[in-house]
Amino acid sequence: MLVDKNNISPGPDGVVQPSWWQKLMPPAKEAMKFDQVVCPAPYAISAGDPIGHMGYYQAAKDGGYEARYQIHIECMSMDDNLEKFLTNPEKVGEKNPLCLKYSAGLALFKKDVATGTFTKDARVTTRAGILTLSQVPTEVDKSTKQEYWQLRPENAYALKGQAEPELLSQYDLAKLGFRAEKAEPSSFDYLDGKTQPTGLFRSVIESLHSAAKDDTRISHAMVKHNYQRLLDKMDGGTADYSSLEYWNAFHNSDYRDVILKTIVKHPSDWYFKKDDAIWQPFLNALKKEAPEWKQYSEDFLDKMSWMQEVTTEKLGPTLWHMHPVMFLGMIKSSGRFTYKYSNYGITIEDALDIQMNLGNNGGPTMQKGGGFPRITKEETLPYFDPVNHMSEPDLFQYLDISTQVNVSEEQMRKYLTGKGILSGQERIFLSAARSYGVNAIYLAVHASLETGNGTSPLGTGITVGGVKAYNMYGIGALDGRAVETGSKMAKKMGWTTPEKAIDGGAAWIASHYIRAKQNTLYKMRWNPEKPGTHQYATAANWALAQTKSHKREYDNFPDVTLPLDIPVYKK
C-alpha cells in the first residue's frame, strides 16, 4: 500500500481507519512507510475487501494543475453470467420486497376523504416510477375493504394486490434500472475532440436523453433538447467537437443513477502496457500536443499494469466494471439498522453539568414511589451517556421517528387492542402519521406509555371548566402537577375527543420537535445541540423507557431497515 506524507497516516486520535489498514499498522513487521510500496507476503484478501491505489492525484489544466487526495476503488467481475444475474432468474428475495415499481399508463384512483371510499380516476401514470416500499402507505376503502397503494409522486392511488405495481427485491437489479453494456474501443481515448464517439458513449447519452424526457421539472425542460442535439451531432459525424461539453453531458448529476447503474464490459487499463495498440492513439496525441507528458505517462502506464502478471486467476483483457457503492450497496445483505453519527461541540461532562444546573426548573428526575424527585449527577450519567446504550433494545432511542413505516391497519389494531381508550383508534394513528410525517408505531407506543395503556386520567379525559379534554402524549404535563397542567394544555389546544387528541398531539410533536430536528427520543429528552433547552421530559429514563416497546413492535417488520442517529460528544 502506497501512502502519502502528512496526509494518510494512522494516528492515536481514535479516528476510524479502513479495516485493511490494521495489517499494515504497528506493531506489524511491515508497516506503512512514506514513498514506499509495502505489501506483506502473503497478504490475505477476502472476498469483498477493497483493493486499490491511495495517493495524490494531479492533472494539468490551464494556468496550473488540479490536485486532490483520493482513493480509487474498482469493482470488477469476469463472470460470463453477469447479464443473467441482473435478471434474478431464481427470484431471490421475492418474499422480502424492498421496492414498488409502476410503469406509464397505470390506472389511478382517487379517494373521497369524506366517505373513505375510492373511485377510478380519469388519469393514468405518465411515466415509470420506483419507490421504497417502506415509504409507500396503504389505505383501505371503508366500503369494499379493498387496499390501495398511495403513490405520492402521482398524487393518487393504485390498486394493491395486482400484477402492477410490481414488488421488487434488492436482487431484481435489471428491473431496478441496472443494465449491462459492452464496449470494444480501439483506443482508451474515448473523447479525442475529433472523431465522434459511438458505441458505449452514444448508448449512455441516449439513456440520459430518455431520463431527461421523463423529467417533469420545468427548470429542466431544455435538458432533453440538449441531449438530442448531441445525439444528432454524433450521428452526423461532425468533426472537431468539444470533448469537455460531451464530458459534462455524460456526468450530469441530475441523472447520475443512469451512469451509476450502468455495468460495462470493457478493456482494462490495468491489463495493457504502453506498447499495446490500444494506448497508441492517446500516446501519439501526447507526443504532438504535450510531449513533456509522454514519457511520464508511459512510465505510469507500465507501472500500473498488473493483470497480466496474475497467474492464479483469469483477469482481462476485458472485464465487467460496476460502480462499487451503487452495485454492492444494492446486493449486500441489509442489516437492521443504518448508522449516522452526529458530532456535537460540547463534552459529555459539560453537557451533563448543564442538565444538573437546571435544578428544580427541569433538572433530571426519576419516578420513585408516587413522585418524580430530582436525582444526582452520578444517578443521571448512566442514562445520559450514549456509550452505555449501543445494543438492542436501547438503540431504539436513536431511531429517526420521522421515518415512515409501512404498517397496516390490522397490525395497528392488534397492537392497540386491550389498551383502554386507545383501542380501536388505529385509523386515527395511521392518518396522523401520514399527515404530519411521524412514524405511526412511535405515535402508538408513545401514547400507550403516556396514558398507562389508555387508562390514565389524561388519556380517559379530564373535565376542565365544563369541557372534557384528552391528552394522549403527556404534552404540557409537568411533573408533580401532570393531570392539572396536562388537562389545561389539552383544553387550550381543543383536544376535546380522543381522536382530536391523537391527531392534534401528533401535529404538535411534529411541529415542535421533529421539524426542529429533535427527531429521536434521545434528542427530544436531552437536546445535545442545545443541552438544557427545549426538552420533552425531565425523567432521566424517559427515552429508554420506551425502547422495549419500540423493539417489540418493530420486530413485526424484520425487513425494514431502520435509520439511527447516534450522538457523539466532544472528547
C-alpha atoms as one frame of an Amber mdcrd trajectory, in Angstrom:
protein
   0.000   0.000   0.000   1.426   3.389  -1.029   0.670   6.279   1.322   1.439
   9.990   1.187   3.375  12.023   3.704   1.339  14.153   6.105  -1.940  13.007
   4.605  -2.793   9.375   5.177  -1.162   8.288   8.395  -2.607   6.157  11.190
  -2.625   8.073  14.442  -3.606   7.613  18.091  -6.530  10.020  17.845  -9.179
   7.312  17.660 -10.207   8.100  14.087 -11.769   5.042  12.473  -9.499   3.630
   9.772 -10.322   1.177   6.973 -10.271  -2.396   8.304  -7.465  -3.460   5.989
  -5.124  -0.856   7.457  -4.726  -2.970  10.593  -2.466  -5.401   8.760  -0.082
  -2.555   7.916  -0.046  -0.658  11.212   2.476  -1.022  14.039   3.382  -3.436
  15.528   3.149  -5.146  12.107   6.557  -6.220  10.824   5.948  -4.448   7.539
   4.158  -1.210   8.414   3.150   1.712   6.189   6.034   3.912   5.068   6.101
   7.155   3.133   7.078   6.823  -0.530   7.386   3.077  -0.353   5.153   0.262
  -1.530   4.607  -2.116   1.356   2.981  -5.462   0.676   3.429  -8.204   3.277
   3.768 -11.662   1.778   1.376 -13.316   1.878  -1.208 -10.529   2.029  -4.594
 -12.131   2.561  -7.514 -10.541   0.710 -11.027 -11.773   1.407 -13.990 -11.599
  -0.941 -15.431  -8.113  -0.731 -12.228  -6.437   0.519 -11.403  -3.160  -1.283
  -8.046  -3.017  -3.053  -6.622  -0.058  -4.862  -4.157   2.813  -5.078  -4.323
   5.523  -2.436  -2.455   8.637  -3.359  -2.118  12.200  -4.558  -3.843  12.995
  -7.859  -2.573  15.752 -10.127  -3.840  16.770 -13.572  -2.670  19.645 -15.705
  -5.045  22.455 -16.586  -4.793  25.992 -17.918  -2.728  28.110 -15.561  -1.571
  25.271 -13.337  -2.872  21.912 -12.203  -5.736  20.325 -10.320  -4.767  18.295
  -7.262  -6.563  16.193  -4.710  -6.051  13.223  -2.448  -8.149  10.249  -3.396
  -8.619   6.524  -3.321  -9.750   4.770  -6.469 -11.872   1.694  -5.826 -12.650
  -0.784  -8.584 -15.433  -3.353  -8.570 -14.894  -5.859 -11.372 -16.082  -9.291
 -12.475 -15.060 -11.871 -15.054 -18.354 -13.751 -14.646 -19.910 -14.543 -18.032
 -23.303 -14.920 -16.336 -23.490 -11.342 -15.076 -26.157 -10.270 -17.558 -28.354
 -13.174 -16.464 -27.596 -12.399 -12.812 -29.140  -8.949 -13.212 -32.499 -10.540
 -14.127 -32.631 -12.556 -10.861 -33.889 -15.764 -12.555 -34.124 -17.612  -9.223
 -36.374 -14.854  -7.796 -34.126 -14.421  -4.755 -35.703 -12.165  -2.124 -39.177
 -12.422  -3.634 -40.744 -12.770  -0.191 -38.926  -9.713   1.148 -39.572  -6.922
  -1.379 -37.909  -3.566  -0.852 -39.261  -1.510  -3.742 -42.506  -0.838  -5.617
 -42.322  -0.199  -9.361 -45.020   1.075 -11.709 -44.950   1.852 -15.403 -46.525
   4.541 -17.550 -50.217   4.006 -18.270 -51.147   2.501 -14.887 -54.751   3.222
 -13.872 -55.016   5.599 -10.917 -57.674   6.010  -8.229 -58.767   8.940  -6.089
 -60.066   8.992  -2.543 -63.215  10.623  -1.240 -61.961  11.865   2.123 -65.479
  12.378   3.453 -66.614   8.784   2.865 -63.261   6.991   2.923 -64.030   5.315
  -0.419 -62.091   5.136  -3.677 -63.136   5.635  -7.288 -61.265   5.320 -10.568
 -59.517   8.490 -11.680 -59.550   9.688 -15.274 -55.770   9.996 -15.098 -53.104
   7.331 -15.577 -49.408   7.418 -14.763 -47.463   9.289 -17.419 -44.061   7.829
 -16.572 -42.469   4.928 -14.732 -41.524   5.182 -11.071 -39.698   3.212  -8.381
 -40.498   3.852  -4.712 -39.063   2.452  -1.491 -41.756   0.099  -0.248 -41.409
   1.093   3.406 -42.240   4.674   2.384 -45.433   3.757   0.488 -48.523   3.965
   2.729 -51.551   1.725   2.205 -55.162   2.729   2.745 -58.369   0.703   2.839
 -61.693   1.513   1.189 -64.181   1.691   4.071 -66.905   0.208   1.913 -65.211
  -2.530  -0.125 -62.202  -3.165   2.169 -60.001  -3.085  -0.967 -56.455  -1.893
  -0.217 -54.685   0.802  -2.231 -51.081   1.979  -2.531 -50.638   5.719  -2.124
 -48.367   6.915  -4.947 -47.251  10.297  -3.642 -45.371  11.372  -6.811 -48.632
  10.910  -8.731 -50.856  12.414  -6.011 -53.126   9.396  -6.450 -53.623   5.743
  -5.526 -53.152   2.363  -7.221 -54.843  -0.957  -6.551 -52.927  -3.223  -4.206
 -52.592  -6.936  -4.903 -52.466  -6.619  -8.697 -49.729  -7.561 -11.160 -48.800
  -3.896 -11.175 -47.462  -2.018  -9.266 -44.807  -4.727  -9.069 -42.948  -5.554
  -5.859 -39.193  -5.941  -6.302 -36.462  -7.355  -4.111 -32.985  -5.875  -3.856
 -31.790  -8.551  -6.294 -34.156  -7.603  -9.134 -31.368  -5.442 -10.478 -32.479
  -5.216 -14.115 -35.957  -4.047 -13.114 -34.386  -1.573 -10.701 -32.564   0.082
 -13.585 -29.234  -1.736 -13.749 -28.181  -2.574 -17.290 -25.206  -4.216 -18.962
 -23.248  -2.677 -21.846 -20.285  -3.991 -23.814 -17.581  -1.794 -25.307 -14.785
  -2.764 -27.703 -12.920   0.507 -28.300  -9.854   0.720 -30.469  -8.440   3.301
 -28.087  -8.729   4.389 -24.456  -9.029   7.954 -25.732 -12.855   7.907 -25.896
 -13.277  11.654 -26.397 -10.485  12.963 -28.603 -12.415  16.004 -29.852 -12.086
  14.860 -33.464 -13.855  11.581 -34.134 -17.465  11.460 -32.919 -17.923   8.808
 -30.197 -20.053   5.762 -30.961 -20.915   2.542 -29.169 -20.909   2.794 -25.390
 -20.716   6.582 -25.106 -23.572   7.151 -27.520 -25.677   4.479 -25.786 -25.235
   6.169 -22.406 -26.088   9.613 -23.823 -29.245   8.061 -25.288 -30.173   6.708
 -21.840 -29.576  10.127 -20.311 -31.796  11.603 -23.023 -34.583   9.203 -22.016
 -34.191  10.148 -18.351 -34.357  13.840 -19.271 -37.556  13.293 -21.290 -39.180
  11.743 -18.194 -38.133  14.703 -16.036 -41.209  16.848 -15.327 -39.341  19.732
 -13.660 -39.916  22.978 -15.539 -36.377  24.083 -14.692 -35.023  21.084 -16.626
 -37.317  21.327 -19.650 -34.485  22.119 -22.075 -32.128  19.334 -20.969 -33.708
  16.732 -23.240 -33.244  19.037 -26.218 -29.558  19.427 -25.442 -29.095  15.651
 -25.328 -30.952  15.325 -28.618 -28.631  17.952 -30.118 -25.577  15.944 -29.044
 -27.057  12.729 -30.446 -27.656  14.476 -33.769 -24.033  15.674 -33.837 -22.770
  12.149 -33.158 -24.951  10.646 -35.852 -23.974  13.369 -38.309 -20.287  12.683
 -37.830 -19.492  16.345 -37.204 -15.759  16.798 -36.796 -13.976  18.857 -34.140
 -16.390  18.813 -31.213 -15.850  19.934 -27.619 -14.801  16.911 -25.553 -15.444
  18.950 -22.393 -19.051  19.557 -23.455 -19.542  15.840 -24.010 -17.877  15.032
 -20.689 -20.153  17.436 -18.812 -23.241  15.990 -20.510 -22.133  12.493 -19.512
 -21.550  13.480 -15.859 -24.884  15.249 -15.308 -25.536  14.856 -11.562 -29.300
  15.219 -12.062 -29.368  11.821 -13.759 -26.413  10.189 -12.025 -28.327   6.957
 -11.355 -28.284   6.258 -15.101 -24.482   6.232 -15.001 -24.100   4.510 -11.640
 -26.421   1.676 -12.682 -24.638   1.047 -15.978 -22.373  -2.025 -15.836 -19.835
  -2.059 -18.648 -17.615  -4.798 -20.013 -14.609  -3.037 -21.477 -10.824  -3.411
 -21.738  -8.985  -2.631 -18.506  -6.165  -0.095 -18.458  -4.638  -2.262 -15.733
  -4.109  -5.003 -18.300  -2.481  -3.214 -21.227   1.052  -1.767 -21.294   2.336
   1.316 -23.109   3.357  -0.593 -26.261  -0.092  -2.153 -26.780  -2.086  -0.814
 -29.729  -4.998   0.402 -27.612  -2.761   3.078 -25.996  -1.168   4.367 -29.210
  -3.787   6.973 -30.222  -3.520   8.548 -26.765   0.295   8.465 -26.658   0.623
   9.734 -30.228  -1.595  12.695 -29.380   0.604  13.440 -26.353   3.718  13.290
 -28.487   2.299  16.020 -30.690   0.375  18.163 -28.222   2.119  17.647 -24.863
   5.458  15.912 -25.387   6.615  16.683 -21.845   3.847  14.402 -20.542   4.528
  11.461 -22.875   7.473   9.897 -21.034   5.764  10.340 -17.675   2.573   8.725
 -18.999   4.424   5.762 -20.488   6.206   5.090 -17.199   2.955   5.430 -15.323
   1.085   3.017 -17.629   3.681   0.267 -17.289   3.874   0.628 -13.517   0.076
   0.491 -13.170  -0.325  -2.579 -15.392  -0.575  -5.705 -13.269  -3.307  -8.025
 -14.540  -1.069  -9.934 -16.955   1.172 -10.862 -14.041  -1.671 -12.580 -12.152
  -1.354 -16.296 -12.890  -3.792 -17.788 -10.393  -6.866 -16.051 -11.780  -8.135
 -15.214 -15.273  -8.182 -11.442 -15.413  -8.631  -9.411 -18.579  -8.225  -8.169
 -21.066 -11.914  -7.205 -20.785 -13.920  -7.259 -17.539 -17.277  -6.145 -16.234
 -16.949  -2.853 -14.332 -19.663  -1.717 -11.939 -19.972   1.225  -9.547 -18.832
  -0.209  -6.187 -21.138   1.821  -3.949 -24.270   1.559  -6.081 -23.883  -2.094
  -7.082 -22.560  -3.588  -3.843 -24.814  -1.347  -1.786 -27.833  -2.813  -3.554
 -26.979  -6.507  -3.299 -25.385  -6.603   0.129 -27.403  -8.158   2.926 -29.143
  -5.278   4.612 -28.626  -5.022   8.341 -31.439  -3.965  10.585 -30.016  -0.507
  11.132 -28.175   2.195   9.247 -25.916   4.342  11.387 -25.388   8.082  11.315
 -23.112   9.705  13.904 -23.815  13.349  14.770 -20.939  15.226  16.387 -21.631
  17.926  18.981 -19.235  20.654  20.063 -19.591  20.036  23.798 -18.109  17.410
  26.078 -20.392  14.969  27.830 -19.227  16.333  31.188 -20.155  19.911  30.296
 -23.482  18.844  28.791 -24.347  16.878  31.918 -23.396  19.813  34.158 -25.859
  21.985  32.223 -28.588  19.414  32.849 -27.821  19.270  36.575 -27.682  23.067
  36.912 -31.317  23.265  35.826 -32.174  22.248  39.365 -35.880  22.348  40.066
 -36.510  24.040  36.714 -36.163  20.930  34.582 -33.243  19.038  36.114 -33.152
  15.214  35.806 -35.707  13.274  37.840 -36.703   9.643  38.334 -40.018   8.116
  39.341 -39.863   6.920  42.932 -42.955   5.968  44.812 -45.686   8.327  43.731
 -43.499  11.202  42.545 -40.566  12.324  40.423 -37.826  13.594  42.760 -34.574
  15.016  41.406 -31.626  12.658  41.124 -27.875  13.165  41.429 -25.291  13.582
  38.687 -23.993  10.072  39.340 -27.508   8.637  39.021 -28.123  10.565  35.785
 -24.913   9.696  33.911 -25.803   6.046  33.095 -28.936   7.227  31.247 -27.256
  10.239  29.672 -24.103   8.703  28.156 -24.827   7.159  24.695 -21.862   4.783
  25.074 -23.859   2.850  27.662 -26.690   2.133  25.200 -25.323   0.735  21.953
 -27.265  -2.532  21.770 -30.924  -3.503  21.447 -33.376  -2.510  22.730 -31.618
   0.687  23.897 -30.634   1.578  20.319 -34.239   2.462  19.587 -33.852   5.752
  21.464 -31.736   6.866  18.481 -34.324   5.863  15.882 -35.346   8.644  13.500
 -39.025   8.826  14.418 -39.842  10.847  11.303 -39.238   7.716   9.209 -42.447
   6.262   7.793 -43.052   2.529   8.190 -45.494   0.618   6.014 -47.692  -0.623
   8.881 -51.144  -1.962   8.055 -54.390  -1.095   9.774 -54.681  -4.685  11.016
 -51.217  -4.612  12.585 -52.002  -1.356  14.347 -55.372  -2.701  15.506 -53.655
  -5.728  17.010 -51.228  -3.544  18.934 -53.928  -1.239  20.341 -56.358  -3.999
  21.341 -56.795  -4.039  25.134 -55.232  -0.609  25.584 -58.227   1.164  27.047
 -59.331   4.308  25.265 -56.670   3.767  22.577 -58.287   0.544  21.428 -59.982
   0.941  18.045 -58.133   4.152  17.167 -55.811   2.547  14.578 -57.091   4.661
  11.675 -56.534   7.906  13.557 -52.947   6.983  14.385 -52.225   5.981  10.786
 -53.870   9.105   9.394 -51.972  11.378  11.801 -48.684   9.688  10.911 -49.248
  10.309   7.206 -50.436  13.868   7.681 -47.557  15.089   9.846 -44.660  12.863
   8.806 -44.360  10.969  12.072 -43.692   7.265  12.498 -47.052   5.584  13.175
 -45.616   2.962  15.526 -43.850   5.664  17.506 -47.127   7.555  17.999 -48.939
   4.447  19.231 -46.134   3.407  21.587 -45.717   6.952  22.919 -49.450   7.272
  23.595 -49.541   3.850  25.240 -46.670   4.814  27.547 -48.020   8.224  28.485
 -51.576   7.043  29.175 -50.741   3.827  31.007 -52.100   1.706  28.141 -55.064
   4.031  27.670 -56.243   4.094  31.286 -54.746   7.260  32.849 -56.877  10.286
  33.759 -55.336  12.369  30.970 -55.992   9.592  28.460 -59.580   8.941  29.505
 -60.401  12.631  29.821 -60.415  15.373  32.456 -63.173  17.973  32.757 -61.732
  21.482  32.782 -64.115  24.422  33.038 -67.037  22.263  31.969 -65.151  20.830
  28.962 -63.767  17.307  28.866 -60.268  17.278  27.358 -57.845  14.470  26.446
 -54.052  14.384  26.314 -52.604  11.220  24.768 -48.913  12.141  24.673 -48.400
  13.920  28.003 -47.843  17.235  26.251 -47.509  20.093  28.751 -47.934  17.700
  31.694 -45.423  18.968  34.254 -44.015  16.611  36.850 -45.908  16.821  40.173
 -48.895  18.523  38.509 -49.239  16.343  35.422 -53.039  15.979  35.496 -53.677
  19.670  36.150 -51.202  21.100  33.616 -51.756  18.372  31.016 -55.543  18.806
  31.036 -55.270  22.604  30.778 -52.965  22.175  27.784 -55.444  19.775  26.185
 -58.335  22.209  26.631 -56.251  25.069  25.255 -55.410  23.006  22.151 -59.026
  21.926  21.624 -58.381  18.206  22.196 -61.953  17.521  23.267 -62.233  13.992
  21.863 -59.770  11.060  21.862 -59.488  11.419  18.085 -58.626  15.125  18.272
 -56.067  14.395  20.990 -54.325  11.704  18.924 -54.278  13.793  15.745 -53.571
  17.168  17.357 -50.874  15.757  19.613 -49.113  14.226  16.618 -49.202  17.601
  14.860 -47.757  19.260  17.971 -44.880  16.743  18.235 -44.072  17.167  14.545
 -44.026  20.963  14.649 -42.235  21.353  17.986 -39.683  18.551  17.819 -39.358
  16.660  14.548 -39.233  19.787  12.402 -36.809  21.267  14.946 -34.538  18.293
  14.167 -35.162  16.696  17.548 -36.336  13.610  15.708 -35.104  10.893  18.040
 -36.209  10.065  21.564 -32.712  10.861  22.832 -32.752  14.295  21.162 -36.243
  15.003  22.492 -35.115  14.171  26.026 -31.577  15.633  26.162 -31.260  18.007
  23.148 -27.479  17.589  22.650 -27.427  20.522  20.193 -28.531  22.900  22.984
 -28.489  20.955  26.276 -30.932  22.048  28.926 -33.316  23.729  26.491 -36.458
  22.569  24.709 -36.544  19.131  26.352 -39.634  16.939  26.287 -39.392  15.423
  29.776 -37.363  15.540  32.984 -37.328  11.799  33.792 -33.776  10.604  33.078
 -35.052   7.292  31.738 -37.829   8.795  29.600 -36.240   7.844  26.262 -35.005
   4.427  27.412 -38.364   3.563  28.979 -39.939   3.403  25.516 -37.283   1.316
  23.764 -38.550  -2.128  24.762 -41.989  -1.350  23.383 -40.461   0.045  20.209
 -38.314  -3.040  19.691 -41.265  -5.346  20.311 -43.349  -3.559  17.705 -40.582
  -3.064  15.143 -39.818  -6.777  15.400 -43.007  -7.185  13.350 -41.122  -5.565
  10.447 -37.866  -7.556  10.222 -37.159  -6.465   6.634 -37.385  -2.735   7.296
 -34.001  -1.016   7.571 -34.173   1.454  10.428 -32.052   4.645  10.420 -30.281
   5.543  13.668 -28.822   8.942  14.553 -26.300   8.456  17.366 -24.895  11.481
  19.251 -21.134  11.807  19.710 -19.969  14.310  22.313 -16.693  16.187  22.030
 -13.727  14.404  23.598
